[in-house]
Amino acid sequence: MSERLIPGRPGLQAERTDLAWARTSLAFAANGVLLLFRHEMSAPLWLHLTAAGLAVTLLVFTLITSRRRRRVLECRPLPEPLADWTSLGLLAGGTILLALITLALVLAPIWSKI
């Protein structure tokens, strides 16, 4: 049943959302650190630094979005629309770009042997 249909019962939606954003931030931080410390000669250094910079940018953007989202979820009644589609779209696009760059860095040693 939707949270909006139960007056006076806030549920755990805000807590679950906050934990999900925290996990996402942690994943970006871990990705950035791993990209910085796993520099191999087969991939250019600028690509590692670009990927790590993108990971840090996404980390900061995720923390800002998380804080905004937490403020929105504390409001009762919940506003419509609940999500800011622009920031979520930018975050999704940045995540896809980071995944592609990370994949390229992971596969770079294999490509250099071919």
C-alpha positions as CSV (number, residue, x, y, z in Angstrom):
1,M,0.0,0.0,0.0
2,S,1.3,3.4,-0.9
3,E,2.7,5.6,1.9
4,R,0.3,8.4,0.9
5,L,-2.7,6.2,1.6
6,I,-1.8,5.7,5.2
7,P,-2.1,9.1,7.1
8,G,0.1,9.3,10.2
9,R,2.2,6.3,9.3
10,P,5.4,7.6,7.7
11,G,7.0,4.1,7.2
12,L,10.7,3.6,6.5
13,Q,10.8,5.0,3.0
14,A,13.1,7.9,3.9
15,E,15.5,5.6,5.8
16,R,15.7,3.1,2.9
17,T,16.3,5.9,0.4
18,D,19.0,7.5,2.6
19,L,20.7,4.1,2.9
20,A,20.6,3.6,-0.9
21,W,22.1,7.0,-1.6
22,A,24.8,6.3,1.0
23,R,25.7,3.0,-0.7
24,T,25.8,4.7,-4.1
25,S,28.2,7.3,-2.7
26,L,30.4,4.6,-1.2
27,A,30.5,2.8,-4.5
28,F,31.6,5.9,-6.4
29,A,34.3,6.5,-3.7
30,A,35.6,3.0,-3.9
31,N,35.6,3.1,-7.7
32,G,37.6,6.3,-7.7
33,V,40.1,5.0,-5.2
34,L,40.6,1.7,-7.1
35,L,41.1,3.6,-10.4
36,L,43.8,5.8,-8.9
37,F,45.7,3.0,-7.2
38,R,45.5,0.5,-10.1
39,H,47.4,2.3,-12.7
40,E,48.9,-0.1,-15.3
41,M,51.2,0.9,-18.1
42,S,48.9,-0.5,-20.8
43,A,46.3,2.2,-20.1
44,P,47.3,5.9,-20.2
45,L,47.5,7.8,-17.0
46,W,45.2,10.5,-18.2
47,L,42.4,8.0,-18.6
48,H,42.9,6.8,-15.0
49,L,42.8,10.4,-13.8
50,T,39.8,11.2,-15.9
51,A,37.9,8.2,-14.6
52,A,38.9,9.0,-11.0
53,G,37.8,12.6,-11.4
54,L,34.5,11.5,-12.8
55,A,34.0,9.2,-9.8
56,V,34.7,12.0,-7.4
57,T,32.4,14.3,-9.3
58,L,29.6,11.7,-9.2
59,L,30.3,11.1,-5.5
60,V,29.8,14.8,-4.7
61,F,26.8,15.0,-7.0
62,T,25.3,12.0,-5.3
63,L,25.8,13.5,-1.8
64,I,24.1,16.7,-2.9
65,T,21.2,14.8,-4.5
66,S,20.9,12.6,-1.4
67,R,20.6,15.7,0.9
68,R,18.0,17.2,-1.3
69,R,16.1,14.0,-1.5
70,R,16.1,13.6,2.3
71,R,14.6,17.0,2.7
72,V,11.9,16.2,0.2
73,L,11.0,13.0,1.9
74,E,10.7,14.7,5.3
75,C,7.9,16.9,3.9
76,R,4.3,15.8,4.5
77,P,2.3,15.4,2.4
78,L,4.9,14.3,-0.1
79,P,5.2,16.7,-3.1
80,E,4.4,15.8,-6.6
81,P,6.5,14.9,-8.5
82,L,8.7,13.3,-5.9
83,A,11.8,12.9,-8.0
84,D,13.9,15.5,-9.7
85,W,14.3,13.9,-13.1
86,T,17.1,16.2,-14.3
87,S,19.5,15.3,-11.5
88,L,18.6,11.6,-11.7
89,G,19.2,11.6,-15.5
90,L,22.6,13.3,-15.0
91,L,23.5,10.8,-12.3
92,A,22.4,7.9,-14.5
93,G,24.4,9.2,-17.5
94,G,27.5,9.8,-15.4
95,T,27.2,6.3,-13.9
96,I,27.0,4.7,-17.4
97,L,30.0,6.8,-18.6
98,L,32.0,5.8,-15.5
99,A,31.1,2.2,-16.1
100,L,32.3,2.3,-19.7
101,I,35.6,4.0,-18.8
102,T,36.2,1.5,-16.0
103,L,35.5,-1.3,-18.4
104,A,37.9,0.1,-20.9
105,L,40.6,0.4,-18.2
106,V,40.0,-3.2,-17.1
107,L,40.2,-4.5,-20.6
108,A,43.2,-2.4,-21.6
109,P,45.8,-5.0,-20.6
110,I,44.0,-7.6,-22.6
111,W,43.8,-5.3,-25.7
112,S,47.5,-4.5,-25.5
113,K,48.4,-8.2,-25.7
114,I,46.3,-8.7,-28.9
